[in-house]
Amino acid sequence: EPTVEPTTEPTTEPTTEPPVEPTTEPTTEPTVEPTTEPTTEPTIEPTTEPATEPATEPPAKDGSAEESAPAVPAAYAGGTAATMTFSQGIDHDSLEEMIDRRLDASGIRSKTVNKKLTSEGYRPGDGAAFQEWDVSIALPPEQAQPVLEAVKAELEDTPFFPSSNTIGSTVAGKMQGLAMVALVASLLCIIGYIWIRFQRVVFGLAAVVALVHDVLVTLGIIALSAYVADYLGFLMIDEFKIGLSVLAAFLTIIGYSLNDTIVVFDRIREVRGKAPRLTEEMVNRSINQTLSRTLLTSLTTLIVVVILYFGGGQGIHAFAFALVVGVIVGTYSSIFVASPILVWMSQPSASK
């Protein structure tokens, strides 16, 4: 008996209990918890609580299956937030339009879904393009995720441009023709007005030459912006392109420069009086008398235009840049371009 008991009990207990516990517990617990919790928490946790109540209540109130799908987004109290990063910049309106189109395609009315698109540096109404957007949609993740994935796939598969406007060659040619007609017609009207106002056509021709000079110089500086944008970015100079806003700036420059030129010409006419010929001394005296008025008016206008250029936003950035250049060019052209040309064109008629 003393030899049997010590041999049986120690051999049975250590062989049965230790293999069972370490083999069963580590294999079940670590595999279940890491696979379920990390995959569900980032996508479902912000939207599970609000998603259960609206999903059950609207069908009970409405009682129709057709109105239940659009009513869920409107009654959904939570939302899905996601950060979308693109290889190329996209503006707010273009991204919102793509999301609305995908919502309508999935059977959800886009007008009933609250959306919020934000980005660092974005201001409401700004047309600037950004590569990263924070998108918040008042939809459960199971409805919002396919929409965002569809937008992402569309941008990756098709080339996308920051501007959503496309202009064909026919429309572009028509716009160029209308722009030239507008400029030429305005110049002809100016010649006729100054001719009647000063009773001599040379005043009108000299003013128009100065205006053409202003427009060409402004156009040349806009063209040079494409080459200096990388070096003068601290001055907010971009690669400006000719568009409707720039054309409006050209017409504004024409009107502003003409105003300064007419002021100088009117003083030249007063100084000349009934003298038979116009001399350089008369023109010089007239410019000195109107110089303070011209500089004060131009400086005041330039301050306003500079504020508009730096704080006006991307939508009128090119327009404001053209005005800044036009005000500076138009100020010196009315003194150093229009007046000398008037003296030069008056000399042949006086000699005859």
C-alpha positions in Angstrom: 0.0 0.0 0.0 2.7 2.6 0.7 4.2 2.0 -2.7 0.9 2.3 -4.7 -0.5 5.7 -3.5 2.5 7.9 -4.2 2.8 6.7 -7.7 -0.8 7.1 -8.8 -1.8 10.6 -7.5 1.1 12.7 -8.7 1.0 11.3 -12.2 -2.7 11.8 -12.8 -3.2 15.4 -11.6 -0.3 17.2 -13.3 -1.0 15.4 -16.6 -4.7 16.2 -16.9 -5.1 19.8 -15.6 -2.2 21.8 -17.1 -2.9 20.8 -20.7 -6.5 21.8 -20.6 -6.3 25.3 -19.2 -3.5 26.8 -21.4 -4.8 25.3 -24.6 -8.4 26.4 -24.4 -8.3 29.9 -22.8 -5.6 31.6 -24.9 -7.1 30.3 -28.1 -10.6 31.6 -27.6 -10.3 35.0 -25.9 -7.6 36.7 -27.8 -9.0 35.8 -31.2 -12.5 37.0 -30.6 -11.9 40.4 -29.0 -9.3 41.9 -31.4 -11.2 40.9 -34.5 -14.7 42.2 -33.5 -14.0 45.5 -31.6 -11.4 47.3 -33.8 -13.3 46.7 -37.0 -16.6 47.9 -35.7 -15.8 50.8 -33.3 -14.3 53.3 -35.8 -17.2 53.2 -38.2 -20.3 52.3 -36.2 -19.7 53.8 -32.8 -20.5 57.5 -33.7 -23.7 56.5 -35.4 -25.2 53.4 -33.7 -27.2 55.1 -31.0 -29.0 57.7 -33.2 -29.4 55.2 -36.0 -31.7 52.7 -34.1 -34.5 55.1 -33.1 -35.1 56.8 -36.5 -34.9 53.5 -38.3 -37.9 52.1 -36.4 -40.1 55.2 -35.8 -40.6 56.7 -39.3 -42.1 53.5 -40.8 -44.6 53.3 -37.9 -45.7 56.9 -38.3 -45.9 57.1 -42.0 -47.2 53.6 -42.7 -45.9 53.6 -46.3 -42.7 51.9 -47.6 -42.2 54.5 -50.4 -41.7 57.5 -48.0 -39.7 55.6 -45.5 -36.4 55.7 -47.4 -36.2 59.6 -47.9 -37.6 60.2 -44.4 -34.7 58.3 -42.7 -32.0 60.8 -43.6 -34.2 63.8 -42.6 -35.0 62.3 -39.2 -31.5 60.9 -38.5 -30.1 62.8 -35.5 -26.5 61.6 -35.9 -24.3 61.5 -38.8 -21.2 60.1 -40.5 -18.0 62.1 -40.6 -15.1 61.3 -42.9 -11.9 63.0 -44.2 -11.5 62.8 -48.0 -8.1 63.5 -49.5 -7.7 64.0 -53.3 -4.7 64.1 -55.5 -5.9 67.3 -57.1 -7.7 70.2 -55.4 -11.5 70.4 -55.7 -13.7 73.3 -54.7 -16.7 73.2 -52.3 -19.4 73.5 -54.9 -18.0 70.7 -57.2 -17.6 68.3 -54.3 -21.1 69.0 -52.9 -22.6 68.5 -56.4 -20.9 65.1 -56.8 -22.2 64.0 -53.3 -25.7 65.1 -54.2 -25.6 63.3 -57.5 -24.5 60.0 -55.8 -27.2 60.4 -53.1 -29.9 60.8 -55.8 -28.5 57.8 -57.6 -28.7 55.7 -54.5 -32.4 56.5 -54.0 -31.9 59.1 -51.3 -33.2 62.6 -52.0 -30.2 64.9 -51.6 -32.3 67.9 -50.6 -33.4 66.1 -47.4 -29.9 65.2 -46.2 -27.9 67.7 -44.2 -24.3 68.0 -45.3 -21.3 70.0 -44.1 -18.1 70.3 -46.0 -15.2 72.1 -44.3 -11.5 72.4 -45.0 -8.6 74.3 -43.5 -8.6 77.8 -45.0 -12.1 77.5 -46.5 -14.5 80.4 -46.1 -18.2 80.2 -47.1 -18.7 81.3 -50.6 -15.0 80.8 -51.5 -14.3 79.1 -54.8 -10.8 77.9 -53.9 -9.8 74.3 -54.4 -8.5 72.2 -51.6 -7.1 68.6 -51.6 -8.5 67.6 -48.2 -12.1 68.0 -47.1 -13.9 67.0 -43.9 -17.3 65.7 -44.9 -20.2 65.3 -42.5 -23.4 63.7 -43.7 -26.6 63.1 -41.7 -26.8 59.5 -42.6 -26.0 56.2 -40.9 -22.6 54.6 -41.9 -24.3 51.9 -43.9 -25.9 54.6 -46.2 -23.1 57.2 -46.1 -20.2 54.9 -46.8 -21.3 53.7 -50.2 -21.9 57.3 -51.3 -18.4 58.5 -50.2 -16.8 55.4 -51.8 -18.6 56.2 -55.1 -17.4 59.8 -55.0 -13.9 58.6 -54.4 -14.0 56.0 -57.2 -15.4 58.6 -59.6 -12.5 61.0 -58.9 -9.9 58.3 -59.2 -11.2 56.9 -62.5 -11.9 60.1 -64.4 -9.7 63.2 -64.8 -11.1 66.0 -62.7 -10.5 69.8 -63.0 -10.9 72.3 -60.1 -13.4 74.3 -62.2 -16.7 72.7 -63.1 -17.2 75.0 -66.1 -16.4 73.7 -69.6 -16.4 75.9 -72.6 -16.2 74.5 -76.1 -14.2 76.0 -79.0 -17.3 77.4 -80.6 -18.4 79.2 -77.5 -14.9 80.4 -76.7 -14.6 81.9 -80.2 -17.9 83.6 -79.8 -16.8 85.0 -76.5 -13.6 86.4 -78.0 -15.5 88.0 -80.8 -18.0 89.6 -78.5 -15.1 90.8 -76.3 -13.4 92.5 -79.2 -16.7 94.1 -80.3 -17.3 95.5 -76.8 -13.8 97.0 -76.6 -13.8 98.5 -80.1 -17.3 99.9 -79.6 -16.4 101.5 -76.3 -13.3 103.1 -77.9 -15.3 104.5 -80.8 -17.9 105.9 -78.4 -15.2 107.5 -76.4 -13.7 109.1 -79.5 -17.1 110.5 -80.4 -17.8 111.8 -76.9 -14.5 113.6 -76.5 -14.7 115.0 -80.1 -18.0 116.6 -79.2 -16.8 117.7 -75.8 -13.6 119.3 -76.8 -14.6 120.1 -80.4 -11.4 118.6 -81.8 -10.9 115.0 -82.8 -7.2 115.0 -81.7 -8.3 115.0 -78.1 -10.3 111.9 -78.6 -7.6 110.1 -80.6 -5.0 110.9 -77.9 -7.3 109.6 -75.1 -7.9 106.4 -77.0 -4.2 105.8 -77.6 -3.7 106.1 -73.9 -6.5 103.7 -73.2 -5.2 101.1 -75.6 -1.8 101.5 -73.8 -3.5 100.8 -70.5 -5.3 97.7 -71.7 -2.2 96.2 -73.4 0.1 96.8 -70.4 -2.4 95.2 -68.1 -2.9 92.3 -70.5 0.9 91.8 -70.7 1.3 91.8 -66.9 -1.5 89.2 -66.6 0.3 87.0 -69.1 3.6 87.4 -67.1 1.9 86.2 -64.0 2.2 82.6 -65.2 6.0 82.9 -65.1 6.4 84.8 -61.8 3.7 83.1 -59.8 6.2 80.6 -58.3 8.5 83.3 -57.2 6.0 86.0 -56.0 3.6 83.7 -54.2 3.9 85.8 -51.1 2.1 88.6 -53.0 -0.8 86.2 -53.8 0.1 86.3 -57.5 -1.4 83.3 -59.3 -1.4 82.1 -62.9 -4.2 84.4 -63.9 -6.2 83.6 -67.1 -8.3 85.8 -69.3 -12.0 85.4 -68.5 -15.2 87.3 -68.1 -14.0 88.9 -64.8 -10.8 90.1 -66.4 -12.8 91.5 -69.4 -14.9 93.4 -66.9 -11.7 94.7 -65.3 -10.5 95.9 -68.7 -13.7 97.9 -69.3 -13.4 99.3 -65.8 -9.8 100.4 -66.4 -10.9 102.1 -69.6 -13.5 104.1 -67.8 -11.2 105.0 -64.9 -8.2 106.0 -67.0 -10.5 108.1 -69.3 -11.7 110.0 -66.3 -8.2 111.1 -65.3 -7.4 111.9 -69.0 -10.5 114.1 -69.4 -9.6 116.1 -66.3 -6.1 116.8 -67.6 -7.5 117.6 -71.1 -10.1 120.0 -69.7 -7.4 121.9 -67.8 -5.3 122.0 -71.0 -8.3 123.6 -72.9 -8.7 126.2 -70.2 -5.0 127.1 -70.2 -4.9 127.3 -73.9 -7.9 129.6 -74.2 -8.0 131.3 -77.6 -4.3 130.6 -78.4 -3.9 129.6 -82.0 -1.6 126.6 -81.2 -1.0 124.3 -78.3 2.5 124.4 -76.8 4.4 122.1 -74.5 4.5 124.9 -71.9 0.7 125.0 -71.8 0.5 121.2 -71.4 3.2 121.2 -68.6 1.4 124.0 -66.7 -1.9 122.1 -67.0 -0.4 118.8 -65.7 1.1 120.6 -62.7 -2.2 122.2 -61.8 -4.0 118.9 -61.8 -1.2 116.7 -60.5 -2.3 116.8 -56.8 -5.9 116.0 -57.7 -4.8 113.1 -59.9 -2.5 111.6 -57.2 -5.0 111.9 -54.4 -7.8 110.3 -56.4 -5.6 107.5 -57.7 -4.2 106.8 -54.2 -7.6 106.5 -52.7 -8.8 104.2 -55.4 -5.7 102.1 -55.2 -6.1 101.6 -51.4 -9.6 100.2 -52.0 -8.5 98.0 -54.8 -5.6 96.6 -52.9 -7.9 95.7 -50.0 -10.2 94.0 -52.5 -7.2 92.1 -53.9 -5.9 90.7 -50.6 -9.3 90.1 -48.9 -11.8 89.7 -51.7 -11.5 86.0 -52.1 -10.7 83.7 -55.0 -13.8 84.5 -57.0 -12.7 88.1 -57.8 -8.9 87.6 -57.3 -8.1 88.0 -61.0 -10.5 91.0 -61.3 -8.9 92.8 -58.4 -5.4 92.1 -59.7 -6.2 93.6 -63.1 -7.7 96.7 -61.3 -4.6 97.1 -59.2 -2.4 97.1 -62.3 -4.9 99.2 -64.3 -5.2 102.0 -61.7 -1.4 102.3 -61.5 -1.0 102.2 -65.3 -3.9 104.5 -66.0 -2.6 107.2 -63.6 0.7 107.6 -65.3 -0.7 107.2 -68.8 -3.0 110.2 -68.5 0.0 112.3 -67.7 2.9 110.7 -69.6 1.1 109.2 -72.5 -2.0 111.1 -73.4 -0.6 114.6 -73.0 2.6 114.1 -75.1 0.5 112.4 -77.8 -1.9 115.3 -77.8 1.0 117.8 -78.3 2.5 115.6 -81.1 -0.8 115.3 -82.9 -1.5 119.0 -82.6 1.7 120.1 -84.2 1.0 119.1 -87.8 -2.4 120.8 -87.8 -1.0 123.9 -86.3 1.8 124.2 -88.9 -0.7 123.8 -91.7 
